[in-house]
């Protein structure tokens, strides 16, 4: 039984490394929280760039 796929809204989020302040843009929920390539720690959300304002 295949359920109808829910449309998932993409959110562009700017994430920052808490240690070296390296930033990058990811798209949730398609991508998961990135790991800083330098510090090997999970990056944190700095700013949500798109707000869910549909319908
Ligand atoms: Zn880092």
mmCIF file of the protein (N, C-alpha, C, O) and its ligand, coordinates in Angstrom:
data_MODEL
# 
_entry.id   MODEL 
# 
loop_
_entity.id 
_entity.type 
_entity.pdbx_number_of_molecules 
1 polymer     1 
2 non-polymer 1 
# 
_entity_poly.entity_id                      1 
_entity_poly.type                           'polypeptide(L)' 
_entity_poly.nstd_linkage                   no 
_entity_poly.nstd_monomer                   no 
_entity_poly.pdbx_seq_one_letter_code       
;(UNK)(UNK)(UNK)(UNK)(UNK)(UNK)(UNK)(UNK)(UNK)(UNK)(UNK)(UNK)(UNK)(UNK)(UNK)(UNK)
(UNK)(UNK)(UNK)(UNK)(UNK)(UNK)(UNK)(UNK)(UNK)(UNK)(UNK)(UNK)(UNK)(UNK)(UNK)(UNK)
(UNK)(UNK)(UNK)(UNK)(UNK)(UNK)(UNK)(UNK)(UNK)(UNK)(UNK)(UNK)(UNK)(UNK)(UNK)(UNK)
(UNK)(UNK)(UNK)(UNK)(UNK)(UNK)(UNK)
;
_entity_poly.pdbx_seq_one_letter_code_can   XXXXXXXXXXXXXXXXXXXXXXXXXXXXXXXXXXXXXXXXXXXXXXXXXXXXXXX 
_entity_poly.pdbx_strand_id                 A 
# 
loop_
_entity_poly_seq.entity_id 
_entity_poly_seq.num 
_entity_poly_seq.mon_id 
_entity_poly_seq.hetero 
1 1  UNK n 
1 2  UNK n 
1 3  UNK n 
1 4  UNK n 
1 5  UNK n 
1 6  UNK n 
1 7  UNK n 
1 8  UNK n 
1 9  UNK n 
1 10 UNK n 
1 11 UNK n 
1 12 UNK n 
1 13 UNK n 
1 14 UNK n 
1 15 UNK n 
1 16 UNK n 
1 17 UNK n 
1 18 UNK n 
1 19 UNK n 
1 20 UNK n 
1 21 UNK n 
1 22 UNK n 
1 23 UNK n 
1 24 UNK n 
1 25 UNK n 
1 26 UNK n 
1 27 UNK n 
1 28 UNK n 
1 29 UNK n 
1 30 UNK n 
1 31 UNK n 
1 32 UNK n 
1 33 UNK n 
1 34 UNK n 
1 35 UNK n 
1 36 UNK n 
1 37 UNK n 
1 38 UNK n 
1 39 UNK n 
1 40 UNK n 
1 41 UNK n 
1 42 UNK n 
1 43 UNK n 
1 44 UNK n 
1 45 UNK n 
1 46 UNK n 
1 47 UNK n 
1 48 UNK n 
1 49 UNK n 
1 50 UNK n 
1 51 UNK n 
1 52 UNK n 
1 53 UNK n 
1 54 UNK n 
1 55 UNK n 
# 
loop_
_struct_asym.id 
_struct_asym.entity_id 
A 1 
B 2 
# 
loop_
_chem_comp.id 
_chem_comp.type 
_chem_comp.mon_nstd_flag 
UNK 'L-peptide linking' . 
ZN  non-polymer         . 
# 
_pdbx_entity_nonpoly.entity_id   2 
_pdbx_entity_nonpoly.name        ? 
_pdbx_entity_nonpoly.comp_id     ZN 
# 
_pdbx_nonpoly_scheme.asym_id         B 
_pdbx_nonpoly_scheme.entity_id       2 
_pdbx_nonpoly_scheme.mon_id          ZN 
_pdbx_nonpoly_scheme.ndb_seq_num     1 
_pdbx_nonpoly_scheme.pdb_seq_num     101 
_pdbx_nonpoly_scheme.auth_seq_num    101 
_pdbx_nonpoly_scheme.pdb_mon_id      ZN 
_pdbx_nonpoly_scheme.auth_mon_id     ZN 
_pdbx_nonpoly_scheme.pdb_strand_id   A 
_pdbx_nonpoly_scheme.pdb_ins_code    . 
# 
loop_
_atom_site.group_PDB 
_atom_site.id 
_atom_site.type_symbol 
_atom_site.label_atom_id 
_atom_site.label_alt_id 
_atom_site.label_comp_id 
_atom_site.label_asym_id 
_atom_site.label_entity_id 
_atom_site.label_seq_id 
_atom_site.pdbx_PDB_ins_code 
_atom_site.Cartn_x 
_atom_site.Cartn_y 
_atom_site.Cartn_z 
_atom_site.occupancy 
_atom_site.B_iso_or_equiv 
_atom_site.pdbx_formal_charge 
_atom_site.auth_seq_id 
_atom_site.auth_comp_id 
_atom_site.auth_asym_id 
_atom_site.auth_atom_id 
_atom_site.pdbx_PDB_model_num 
ATOM   1   N  N  . UNK A 1 1  ? 0.853  -1.208 0.000  1.00 0.00 ? 1   UNK A N  1 
ATOM   2   C  CA . UNK A 1 1  ? 0.000  0.000  0.000  1.00 0.00 ? 1   UNK A CA 1 
ATOM   3   C  C  . UNK A 1 1  ? 0.886  1.255  0.000  1.00 0.00 ? 1   UNK A C  1 
ATOM   4   O  O  . UNK A 1 1  ? 1.711  1.458  0.891  1.00 0.00 ? 1   UNK A O  1 
ATOM   5   N  N  . UNK A 1 2  ? 0.687  2.079  -1.020 1.00 0.00 ? 2   UNK A N  1 
ATOM   6   C  CA . UNK A 1 2  ? 1.497  3.298  -1.104 1.00 0.00 ? 2   UNK A CA 1 
ATOM   7   C  C  . UNK A 1 2  ? 0.652  4.500  -0.673 1.00 0.00 ? 2   UNK A C  1 
ATOM   8   O  O  . UNK A 1 2  ? -0.411 4.771  -1.231 1.00 0.00 ? 2   UNK A O  1 
ATOM   9   N  N  . UNK A 1 3  ? 1.147  5.187  0.307  1.00 0.00 ? 3   UNK A N  1 
ATOM   10  C  CA . UNK A 1 3  ? 0.445  6.383  0.762  1.00 0.00 ? 3   UNK A CA 1 
ATOM   11  C  C  . UNK A 1 3  ? 0.854  7.576  -0.089 1.00 0.00 ? 3   UNK A C  1 
ATOM   12  O  O  . UNK A 1 3  ? 1.973  7.652  -0.596 1.00 0.00 ? 3   UNK A O  1 
ATOM   13  N  N  . UNK A 1 4  ? -0.052 8.471  -0.226 1.00 0.00 ? 4   UNK A N  1 
ATOM   14  C  CA . UNK A 1 4  ? 0.209  9.687  -0.996 1.00 0.00 ? 4   UNK A CA 1 
ATOM   15  C  C  . UNK A 1 4  ? 1.327  10.494 -0.319 1.00 0.00 ? 4   UNK A C  1 
ATOM   16  O  O  . UNK A 1 4  ? 1.260  10.814 0.868  1.00 0.00 ? 4   UNK A O  1 
ATOM   17  N  N  . UNK A 1 5  ? 2.338  10.805 -1.102 1.00 0.00 ? 5   UNK A N  1 
ATOM   18  C  CA . UNK A 1 5  ? 3.476  11.537 -0.543 1.00 0.00 ? 5   UNK A CA 1 
ATOM   19  C  C  . UNK A 1 5  ? 3.063  12.948 -0.160 1.00 0.00 ? 5   UNK A C  1 
ATOM   20  O  O  . UNK A 1 5  ? 2.438  13.674 -0.932 1.00 0.00 ? 5   UNK A O  1 
ATOM   21  N  N  . UNK A 1 6  ? 3.426  13.300 1.031  1.00 0.00 ? 6   UNK A N  1 
ATOM   22  C  CA . UNK A 1 6  ? 3.145  14.650 1.506  1.00 0.00 ? 6   UNK A CA 1 
ATOM   23  C  C  . UNK A 1 6  ? 4.138  15.619 0.885  1.00 0.00 ? 6   UNK A C  1 
ATOM   24  O  O  . UNK A 1 6  ? 5.324  15.313 0.766  1.00 0.00 ? 6   UNK A O  1 
ATOM   25  N  N  . UNK A 1 7  ? 3.662  16.759 0.498  1.00 0.00 ? 7   UNK A N  1 
ATOM   26  C  CA . UNK A 1 7  ? 4.584  17.770 -0.012 1.00 0.00 ? 7   UNK A CA 1 
ATOM   27  C  C  . UNK A 1 7  ? 5.318  18.390 1.163  1.00 0.00 ? 7   UNK A C  1 
ATOM   28  O  O  . UNK A 1 7  ? 4.716  18.916 2.099  1.00 0.00 ? 7   UNK A O  1 
ATOM   29  N  N  . UNK A 1 8  ? 6.622  18.309 1.082  1.00 0.00 ? 8   UNK A N  1 
ATOM   30  C  CA . UNK A 1 8  ? 7.429  18.825 2.181  1.00 0.00 ? 8   UNK A CA 1 
ATOM   31  C  C  . UNK A 1 8  ? 8.023  20.163 1.777  1.00 0.00 ? 8   UNK A C  1 
ATOM   32  O  O  . UNK A 1 8  ? 8.694  20.291 0.753  1.00 0.00 ? 8   UNK A O  1 
ATOM   33  N  N  . UNK A 1 9  ? 7.767  21.108 2.578  1.00 0.00 ? 9   UNK A N  1 
ATOM   34  C  CA . UNK A 1 9  ? 8.258  22.453 2.334  1.00 0.00 ? 9   UNK A CA 1 
ATOM   35  C  C  . UNK A 1 9  ? 9.753  22.540 2.630  1.00 0.00 ? 9   UNK A C  1 
ATOM   36  O  O  . UNK A 1 9  ? 10.218 22.081 3.673  1.00 0.00 ? 9   UNK A O  1 
ATOM   37  N  N  . UNK A 1 10 ? 10.490 23.126 1.710  1.00 0.00 ? 10  UNK A N  1 
ATOM   38  C  CA . UNK A 1 10 ? 11.928 23.281 1.915  1.00 0.00 ? 10  UNK A CA 1 
ATOM   39  C  C  . UNK A 1 10 ? 12.210 24.610 2.595  1.00 0.00 ? 10  UNK A C  1 
ATOM   40  O  O  . UNK A 1 10 ? 11.653 25.647 2.235  1.00 0.00 ? 10  UNK A O  1 
ATOM   41  N  N  . UNK A 1 11 ? 13.064 24.555 3.559  1.00 0.00 ? 11  UNK A N  1 
ATOM   42  C  CA . UNK A 1 11 ? 13.455 25.767 4.269  1.00 0.00 ? 11  UNK A CA 1 
ATOM   43  C  C  . UNK A 1 11 ? 14.949 25.985 4.100  1.00 0.00 ? 11  UNK A C  1 
ATOM   44  O  O  . UNK A 1 11 ? 15.748 25.128 4.475  1.00 0.00 ? 11  UNK A O  1 
ATOM   45  N  N  . UNK A 1 12 ? 15.329 27.111 3.544  1.00 0.00 ? 12  UNK A N  1 
ATOM   46  C  CA . UNK A 1 12 ? 16.746 27.443 3.458  1.00 0.00 ? 12  UNK A CA 1 
ATOM   47  C  C  . UNK A 1 12 ? 17.177 27.989 4.815  1.00 0.00 ? 12  UNK A C  1 
ATOM   48  O  O  . UNK A 1 12 ? 16.606 28.949 5.333  1.00 0.00 ? 12  UNK A O  1 
ATOM   49  N  N  . UNK A 1 13 ? 18.195 27.352 5.371  1.00 0.00 ? 13  UNK A N  1 
ATOM   50  C  CA . UNK A 1 13 ? 18.651 27.726 6.708  1.00 0.00 ? 13  UNK A CA 1 
ATOM   51  C  C  . UNK A 1 13 ? 20.155 27.988 6.670  1.00 0.00 ? 13  UNK A C  1 
ATOM   52  O  O  . UNK A 1 13 ? 20.920 27.204 6.110  1.00 0.00 ? 13  UNK A O  1 
ATOM   53  N  N  . UNK A 1 14 ? 20.558 29.083 7.265  1.00 0.00 ? 14  UNK A N  1 
ATOM   54  C  CA . UNK A 1 14 ? 21.990 29.360 7.368  1.00 0.00 ? 14  UNK A CA 1 
ATOM   55  C  C  . UNK A 1 14 ? 22.461 28.752 8.678  1.00 0.00 ? 14  UNK A C  1 
ATOM   56  O  O  . UNK A 1 14 ? 21.926 29.045 9.747  1.00 0.00 ? 14  UNK A O  1 
ATOM   57  N  N  . UNK A 1 15 ? 23.469 27.902 8.574  1.00 0.00 ? 15  UNK A N  1 
ATOM   58  C  CA . UNK A 1 15 ? 24.019 27.269 9.774  1.00 0.00 ? 15  UNK A CA 1 
ATOM   59  C  C  . UNK A 1 15 ? 25.448 27.762 9.988  1.00 0.00 ? 15  UNK A C  1 
ATOM   60  O  O  . UNK A 1 15 ? 26.141 28.145 9.046  1.00 0.00 ? 15  UNK A O  1 
ATOM   61  N  N  . UNK A 1 16 ? 25.859 27.741 11.226 1.00 0.00 ? 16  UNK A N  1 
ATOM   62  C  CA . UNK A 1 16 ? 27.182 28.249 11.582 1.00 0.00 ? 16  UNK A CA 1 
ATOM   63  C  C  . UNK A 1 16 ? 27.862 27.266 12.535 1.00 0.00 ? 16  UNK A C  1 
ATOM   64  O  O  . UNK A 1 16 ? 27.216 26.641 13.375 1.00 0.00 ? 16  UNK A O  1 
ATOM   65  N  N  . UNK A 1 17 ? 29.153 27.149 12.384 1.00 0.00 ? 17  UNK A N  1 
ATOM   66  C  CA . UNK A 1 17 ? 29.919 26.322 13.307 1.00 0.00 ? 17  UNK A CA 1 
ATOM   67  C  C  . UNK A 1 17 ? 30.101 27.106 14.609 1.00 0.00 ? 17  UNK A C  1 
ATOM   68  O  O  . UNK A 1 17 ? 30.533 28.258 14.576 1.00 0.00 ? 17  UNK A O  1 
ATOM   69  N  N  . UNK A 1 18 ? 29.777 26.498 15.751 1.00 0.00 ? 18  UNK A N  1 
ATOM   70  C  CA . UNK A 1 18 ? 29.921 27.207 17.019 1.00 0.00 ? 18  UNK A CA 1 
ATOM   71  C  C  . UNK A 1 18 ? 31.374 27.469 17.405 1.00 0.00 ? 18  UNK A C  1 
ATOM   72  O  O  . UNK A 1 18 ? 31.649 28.277 18.292 1.00 0.00 ? 18  UNK A O  1 
ATOM   73  N  N  . UNK A 1 19 ? 32.294 26.790 16.744 1.00 0.00 ? 19  UNK A N  1 
ATOM   74  C  CA . UNK A 1 19 ? 33.713 26.949 17.099 1.00 0.00 ? 19  UNK A CA 1 
ATOM   75  C  C  . UNK A 1 19 ? 34.445 27.922 16.181 1.00 0.00 ? 19  UNK A C  1 
ATOM   76  O  O  . UNK A 1 19 ? 35.061 28.877 16.653 1.00 0.00 ? 19  UNK A O  1 
ATOM   77  N  N  . UNK A 1 20 ? 34.381 27.682 14.862 1.00 0.00 ? 20  UNK A N  1 
ATOM   78  C  CA . UNK A 1 20 ? 35.176 28.502 13.949 1.00 0.00 ? 20  UNK A CA 1 
ATOM   79  C  C  . UNK A 1 20 ? 34.344 29.511 13.167 1.00 0.00 ? 20  UNK A C  1 
ATOM   80  O  O  . UNK A 1 20 ? 34.884 30.295 12.386 1.00 0.00 ? 20  UNK A O  1 
ATOM   81  N  N  . UNK A 1 21 ? 33.020 29.493 13.378 1.00 0.00 ? 21  UNK A N  1 
ATOM   82  C  CA . UNK A 1 21 ? 32.113 30.447 12.743 1.00 0.00 ? 21  UNK A CA 1 
ATOM   83  C  C  . UNK A 1 21 ? 31.980 30.255 11.237 1.00 0.00 ? 21  UNK A C  1 
ATOM   84  O  O  . UNK A 1 21 ? 31.490 31.140 10.536 1.00 0.00 ? 21  UNK A O  1 
ATOM   85  N  N  . UNK A 1 22 ? 32.412 29.110 10.747 1.00 0.00 ? 22  UNK A N  1 
ATOM   86  C  CA . UNK A 1 22 ? 32.194 28.770 9.346  1.00 0.00 ? 22  UNK A CA 1 
ATOM   87  C  C  . UNK A 1 22 ? 30.685 28.677 9.119  1.00 0.00 ? 22  UNK A C  1 
ATOM   88  O  O  . UNK A 1 22 ? 29.966 28.095 9.932  1.00 0.00 ? 22  UNK A O  1 
ATOM   89  N  N  . UNK A 1 23 ? 30.211 29.249 8.019  1.00 0.00 ? 23  UNK A N  1 
ATOM   90  C  CA . UNK A 1 23 ? 28.773 29.181 7.759  1.00 0.00 ? 23  UNK A CA 1 
ATOM   91  C  C  . UNK A 1 23 ? 28.501 28.477 6.443  1.00 0.00 ? 23  UNK A C  1 
ATOM   92  O  O  . UNK A 1 23 ? 29.352 28.445 5.554  1.00 0.00 ? 23  UNK A O  1 
ATOM   93  N  N  . UNK A 1 24 ? 27.316 27.917 6.328  1.00 0.00 ? 24  UNK A N  1 
ATOM   94  C  CA . UNK A 1 24 ? 26.858 27.404 5.049  1.00 0.00 ? 24  UNK A CA 1 
ATOM   95  C  C  . UNK A 1 24 ? 25.340 27.362 5.037  1.00 0.00 ? 24  UNK A C  1 
ATOM   96  O  O  . UNK A 1 24 ? 24.685 27.489 6.072  1.00 0.00 ? 24  UNK A O  1 
ATOM   97  N  N  . UNK A 1 25 ? 24.799 27.182 3.842  1.00 0.00 ? 25  UNK A N  1 
ATOM   98  C  CA . UNK A 1 25 ? 23.353 27.158 3.656  1.00 0.00 ? 25  UNK A CA 1 
ATOM   99  C  C  . UNK A 1 25 ? 22.925 25.721 3.406  1.00 0.00 ? 25  UNK A C  1 
ATOM   100 O  O  . UNK A 1 25 ? 23.500 25.026 2.568  1.00 0.00 ? 25  UNK A O  1 
ATOM   101 N  N  . UNK A 1 26 ? 21.920 25.289 4.132  1.00 0.00 ? 26  UNK A N  1 
ATOM   102 C  CA . UNK A 1 26 ? 21.367 23.957 3.907  1.00 0.00 ? 26  UNK A CA 1 
ATOM   103 C  C  . UNK A 1 26 ? 19.862 24.075 3.731  1.00 0.00 ? 26  UNK A C  1 
ATOM   104 O  O  . UNK A 1 26 ? 19.249 25.079 4.094  1.00 0.00 ? 26  UNK A O  1 
ATOM   105 N  N  . UNK A 1 27 ? 19.293 23.032 3.170  1.00 0.00 ? 27  UNK A N  1 
ATOM   106 C  CA . UNK A 1 27 ? 17.857 23.020 2.963  1.00 0.00 ? 27  UNK A CA 1 
ATOM   107 C  C  . UNK A 1 27 ? 17.229 21.917 3.792  1.00 0.00 ? 27  UNK A C  1 
ATOM   108 O  O  . UNK A 1 27 ? 17.501 20.734 3.588  1.00 0.00 ? 27  UNK A O  1 
ATOM   109 N  N  . UNK A 1 28 ? 16.393 22.316 4.720  1.00 0.00 ? 28  UNK A N  1 
ATOM   110 C  CA . UNK A 1 28 ? 15.667 21.368 5.551  1.00 0.00 ? 28  UNK A CA 1 
ATOM   111 C  C  . UNK A 1 28 ? 14.274 21.169 4.983  1.00 0.00 ? 28  UNK A C  1 
ATOM   112 O  O  . UNK A 1 28 ? 13.733 22.086 4.364  1.00 0.00 ? 28  UNK A O  1 
ATOM   113 N  N  . UNK A 1 29 ? 13.685 20.013 5.170  1.00 0.00 ? 29  UNK A N  1 
ATOM   114 C  CA . UNK A 1 29 ? 14.247 18.834 5.828  1.00 0.00 ? 29  UNK A CA 1 
ATOM   115 C  C  . UNK A 1 29 ? 14.989 17.896 4.885  1.00 0.00 ? 29  UNK A C  1 
ATOM   116 O  O  . UNK A 1 29 ? 15.347 16.783 5.270  1.00 0.00 ? 29  UNK A O  1 
ATOM   117 N  N  . UNK A 1 30 ? 15.221 18.334 3.664  1.00 0.00 ? 30  UNK A N  1 
ATOM   118 C  CA . UNK A 1 30 ? 15.902 17.487 2.685  1.00 0.00 ? 30  UNK A CA 1 
ATOM   119 C  C  . UNK A 1 30 ? 17.315 17.129 3.145  1.00 0.00 ? 30  UNK A C  1 
ATOM   120 O  O  . UNK A 1 30 ? 17.756 15.988 3.003  1.00 0.00 ? 30  UNK A O  1 
ATOM   121 N  N  . UNK A 1 31 ? 18.009 18.107 3.690  1.00 0.00 ? 31  UNK A N  1 
ATOM   122 C  CA . UNK A 1 31 ? 19.369 17.872 4.166  1.00 0.00 ? 31  UNK A CA 1 
ATOM   123 C  C  . UNK A 1 31 ? 19.367 17.850 5.689  1.00 0.00 ? 31  UNK A C  1 
ATOM   124 O  O  . UNK A 1 31 ? 18.511 18.457 6.333  1.00 0.00 ? 31  UNK A O  1 
ATOM   125 N  N  . UNK A 1 32 ? 20.319 17.157 6.240  1.00 0.00 ? 32  UNK A N  1 
ATOM   126 C  CA . UNK A 1 32 ? 20.394 17.124 7.694  1.00 0.00 ? 32  UNK A CA 1 
ATOM   127 C  C  . UNK A 1 32 ? 21.444 18.123 8.174  1.00 0.00 ? 32  UNK A C  1 
ATOM   128 O  O  . UNK A 1 32 ? 22.195 18.690 7.382  1.00 0.00 ? 32  UNK A O  1 
ATOM   129 N  N  . UNK A 1 33 ? 21.475 18.318 9.457  1.00 0.00 ? 33  UNK A N  1 
ATOM   130 C  CA . UNK A 1 33 ? 22.408 19.275 10.039 1.00 0.00 ? 33  UNK A CA 1 
ATOM   131 C  C  . UNK A 1 33 ? 23.845 18.906 9.679  1.00 0.00 ? 33  UNK A C  1 
ATOM   132 O  O  . UNK A 1 33 ? 24.295 17.803 9.988  1.00 0.00 ? 33  UNK A O  1 
ATOM   133 N  N  . UNK A 1 34 ? 24.564 19.813 9.030  1.00 0.00 ? 34  UNK A N  1 
ATOM   134 C  CA . UNK A 1 34 ? 25.926 19.474 8.604  1.00 0.00 ? 34  UNK A CA 1 
ATOM   135 C  C  . UNK A 1 34 ? 26.938 19.469 9.746  1.00 0.00 ? 34  UNK A C  1 
ATOM   136 O  O  . UNK A 1 34 ? 26.725 20.042 10.815 1.00 0.00 ? 34  UNK A O  1 
ATOM   137 N  N  . UNK A 1 35 ? 28.031 18.803 9.467  1.00 0.00 ? 35  UNK A N  1 
ATOM   138 C  CA . UNK A 1 35 ? 29.154 18.757 10.403 1.00 0.00 ? 35  UNK A CA 1 
ATOM   139 C  C  . UNK A 1 35 ? 30.228 19.696 9.845  1.00 0.00 ? 35  UNK A C  1 
ATOM   140 O  O  . UNK A 1 35 ? 30.524 19.664 8.650  1.00 0.00 ? 35  UNK A O  1 
ATOM   141 N  N  . UNK A 1 36 ? 30.794 20.510 10.691 1.00 0.00 ? 36  UNK A N  1 
ATOM   142 C  CA . UNK A 1 36 ? 31.858 21.400 10.252 1.00 0.00 ? 36  UNK A CA 1 
ATOM   143 C  C  . UNK A 1 36 ? 33.043 20.572 9.771  1.00 0.00 ? 36  UNK A C  1 
ATOM   144 O  O  . UNK A 1 36 ? 33.527 19.696 10.488 1.00 0.00 ? 36  UNK A O  1 
ATOM   145 N  N  . UNK A 1 37 ? 33.516 20.853 8.543  1.00 0.00 ? 37  UNK A N  1 
ATOM   146 C  CA . UNK A 1 37 ? 34.634 20.069 8.000  1.00 0.00 ? 37  UNK A CA 1 
ATOM   147 C  C  . UNK A 1 37 ? 35.952 20.304 8.737  1.00 0.00 ? 37  UNK A C  1 
ATOM   148 O  O  . UNK A 1 37 ? 36.885 19.509 8.618  1.00 0.00 ? 37  UNK A O  1 
ATOM   149 N  N  . UNK A 1 38 ? 36.025 21.380 9.486  1.00 0.00 ? 38  UNK A N  1 
ATOM   150 C  CA . UNK A 1 38 ? 37.265 21.714 10.192 1.00 0.00 ? 38  UNK A CA 1 
ATOM   151 C  C  . UNK A 1 38 ? 37.269 21.207 11.634 1.00 0.00 ? 38  UNK A C  1 
ATOM   152 O  O  . UNK A 1 38 ? 38.262 20.657 12.109 1.00 0.00 ? 38  UNK A O  1 
ATOM   153 N  N  . UNK A 1 39 ? 36.140 21.403 12.324 1.00 0.00 ? 39  UNK A N  1 
ATOM   154 C  CA . UNK A 1 39 ? 36.070 21.077 13.747 1.00 0.00 ? 39  UNK A CA 1 
ATOM   155 C  C  . UNK A 1 39 ? 35.401 19.736 14.024 1.00 0.00 ? 39  UNK A C  1 
ATOM   156 O  O  . UNK A 1 39 ? 35.508 19.197 15.126 1.00 0.00 ? 39  UNK A O  1 
ATOM   157 N  N  . UNK A 1 40 ? 34.717 19.205 13.030 1.00 0.00 ? 40  UNK A N  1 
ATOM   158 C  CA . UNK A 1 40 ? 33.990 17.937 13.180 1.00 0.00 ? 40  UNK A CA 1 
ATOM   159 C  C  . UNK A 1 40 ? 32.927 18.005 14.269 1.00 0.00 ? 40  UNK A C  1 
ATOM   160 O  O  . UNK A 1 40 ? 32.672 17.027 14.972 1.00 0.00 ? 40  UNK A O  1 
ATOM   161 N  N  . UNK A 1 41 ? 32.325 19.158 14.392 1.00 0.00 ? 41  UNK A N  1 
ATOM   162 C  CA . UNK A 1 41 ? 31.205 19.296 15.317 1.00 0.00 ? 41  UNK A CA 1 
ATOM   163 C  C  . UNK A 1 41 ? 29.949 19.666 14.526 1.00 0.00 ? 41  UNK A C  1 
ATOM   164 O  O  . UNK A 1 41 ? 30.027 20.217 13.428 1.00 0.00 ? 41  UNK A O  1 
ATOM   165 N  N  . UNK A 1 42 ? 28.808 19.354 15.102 1.00 0.00 ? 42  UNK A N  1 
ATOM   166 C  CA . UNK A 1 42 ? 27.567 19.666 14.436 1.00 0.00 ? 42  UNK A CA 1 
ATOM   167 C  C  . UNK A 1 42 ? 27.359 21.176 14.426 1.00 0.00 ? 42  UNK A C  1 
ATOM   168 O  O  . UNK A 1 42 ? 27.538 21.859 15.435 1.00 0.00 ? 42  UNK A O  1 
ATOM   169 N  N  . UNK A 1 43 ? 26.976 21.673 13.253 1.00 0.00 ? 43  UNK A N  1 
ATOM   170 C  CA . UNK A 1 43 ? 26.746 23.106 13.137 1.00 0.00 ? 43  UNK A CA 1 
ATOM   171 C  C  . UNK A 1 43 ? 25.377 23.455 13.714 1.00 0.00 ? 43  UNK A C  1 
ATOM   172 O  O  . UNK A 1 43 ? 24.520 22.587 13.880 1.00 0.00 ? 43  UNK A O  1 
ATOM   173 N  N  . UNK A 1 44 ? 25.188 24.723 14.013 1.00 0.00 ? 44  UNK A N  1 
ATOM   174 C  CA . UNK A 1 44 ? 23.938 25.165 14.632 1.00 0.00 ? 44  UNK A CA 1 
ATOM   175 C  C  . UNK A 1 44 ? 23.225 26.163 13.714 1.00 0.00 ? 44  UNK A C  1 
ATOM   176 O  O  . UNK A 1 44 ? 23.850 26.819 12.879 1.00 0.00 ? 44  UNK A O  1 
ATOM   177 N  N  . UNK A 1 45 ? 21.931 26.260 13.885 1.00 0.00 ? 45  UNK A N  1 
ATOM   178 C  CA . UNK A 1 45 ? 21.156 27.180 13.048 1.00 0.00 ? 45  UNK A CA 1 
ATOM   179 C  C  . UNK A 1 45 ? 21.456 28.620 13.442 1.00 0.00 ? 45  UNK A C  1 
ATOM   180 O  O  . UNK A 1 45 ? 21.359 29.006 14.606 1.00 0.00 ? 45  UNK A O  1 
ATOM   181 N  N  . UNK A 1 46 ? 21.821 29.395 12.434 1.00 0.00 ? 46  UNK A N  1 
ATOM   182 C  CA . UNK A 1 46 ? 22.077 30.811 12.673 1.00 0.00 ? 46  UNK A CA 1 
ATOM   183 C  C  . UNK A 1 46 ? 20.850 31.632 12.301 1.00 0.00 ? 46  UNK A C  1 
ATOM   184 O  O  . UNK A 1 46 ? 20.424 32.526 13.033 1.00 0.00 ? 46  UNK A O  1 
ATOM   185 N  N  . UNK A 1 47 ? 20.296 31.299 11.140 1.00 0.00 ? 47  UNK A N  1 
ATOM   186 C  CA . UNK A 1 47 ? 19.170 32.080 10.656 1.00 0.00 ? 47  UNK A CA 1 
ATOM   187 C  C  . UNK A 1 47 ? 18.350 31.266 9.672  1.00 0.00 ? 47  UNK A C  1 
ATOM   188 O  O  . UNK A 1 47 ? 18.898 30.567 8.819  1.00 0.00 ? 47  UNK A O  1 
ATOM   189 N  N  . UNK A 1 48 ? 17.039 31.361 9.797  1.00 0.00 ? 48  UNK A N  1 
ATOM   190 C  CA . UNK A 1 48 ? 16.156 30.741 8.815  1.00 0.00 ? 48  UNK A CA 1 
ATOM   191 C  C  . UNK A 1 48 ? 15.904 31.769 7.724  1.00 0.00 ? 48  UNK A C  1 
ATOM   192 O  O  . UNK A 1 48 ? 15.379 32.852 7.982  1.00 0.00 ? 48  UNK A O  1 
ATOM   193 N  N  . UNK A 1 49 ? 16.283 31.417 6.505  1.00 0.00 ? 49  UNK A N  1 
ATOM   194 C  CA . UNK A 1 49 ? 16.224 32.377 5.407  1.00 0.00 ? 49  UNK A CA 1 
ATOM   195 C  C  . UNK A 1 49 ? 14.874 32.429 4.715  1.00 0.00 ? 49  UNK A C  1 
ATOM   196 O  O  . UNK A 1 49 ? 14.489 33.459 4.160  1.00 0.00 ? 49  UNK A O  1 
ATOM   197 N  N  . UNK A 1 50 ? 14.165 31.325 4.750  1.00 0.00 ? 50  UNK A N  1 
ATOM   198 C  CA . UNK A 1 50 ? 12.826 31.317 4.151  1.00 0.00 ? 50  UNK A CA 1 
ATOM   199 C  C  . UNK A 1 50 ? 11.804 30.985 5.228  1.00 0.00 ? 50  UNK A C  1 
ATOM   200 O  O  . UNK A 1 50 ? 11.997 30.057 6.014  1.00 0.00 ? 50  UNK A O  1 
ATOM   201 N  N  . UNK A 1 51 ? 10.754 31.722 5.258  1.00 0.00 ? 51  UNK A N  1 
ATOM   202 C  CA . UNK A 1 51 ? 9.719  31.459 6.224  1.00 0.00 ? 51  UNK A CA 1 
ATOM   203 C  C  . UNK A 1 51 ? 8.532  30.837 5.519  1.00 0.00 ? 51  UNK A C  1 
ATOM   204 O  O  . UNK A 1 51 ? 8.172  31.217 4.405  1.00 0.00 ? 51  UNK A O  1 
ATOM   205 N  N  . UNK A 1 52 ? 7.943  29.888 6.186  1.00 0.00 ? 52  UNK A N  1 
ATOM   206 C  CA . UNK A 1 52 ? 6.824  29.179 5.590  1.00 0.00 ? 52  UNK A CA 1 
ATOM   207 C  C  . UNK A 1 52 ? 5.570  30.036 5.548  1.00 0.00 ? 52  UNK A C  1 
ATOM   208 O  O  . UNK A 1 52 ? 4.775  30.080 6.486  1.00 0.00 ? 52  UNK A O  1 
ATOM   209 N  N  . UNK A 1 53 ? 5.432  30.710 4.423  1.00 0.00 ? 53  UNK A N  1 
ATOM   210 C  CA . UNK A 1 53 ? 4.234  31.545 4.284  1.00 0.00 ? 53  UNK A CA 1 
ATOM   211 C  C  . UNK A 1 53 ? 3.481  31.123 3.037  1.00 0.00 ? 53  UNK A C  1 
ATOM   212 O  O  . UNK A 1 53 ? 3.453  31.839 2.036  1.00 0.00 ? 53  UNK A O  1 
ATOM   213 N  N  . UNK A 1 54 ? 2.880  29.968 3.114  1.00 0.00 ? 54  UNK A N  1 
ATOM   214 C  CA . UNK A 1 54 ? 2.116  29.437 2.000  1.00 0.00 ? 54  UNK A CA 1 
ATOM   215 C  C  . UNK A 1 54 ? 0.642  29.407 2.367  1.00 0.00 ? 54  UNK A C  1 
ATOM   216 O  O  . UNK A 1 54 ? 0.256  29.083 3.490  1.00 0.00 ? 54  UNK A O  1 
ATOM   217 N  N  . UNK A 1 55 ? -0.151 29.754 1.390  1.00 0.00 ? 55  UNK A N  1 
ATOM   218 C  CA . UNK A 1 55 ? -1.594 29.644 1.516  1.00 0.00 ? 55  UNK A CA 1 
ATOM   219 C  C  . UNK A 1 55 ? -2.107 30.286 2.778  1.00 0.00 ? 55  UNK A C  1 
ATOM   220 O  O  . UNK A 1 55 ? -3.312 30.276 3.030  1.00 0.00 ? 55  UNK A O  1 
HETATM 221 ZN ZN . ZN  B 2 .  ? 34.236 24.685 12.708 1.00 0.00 ? 101 ZN  A ZN 1 
# 
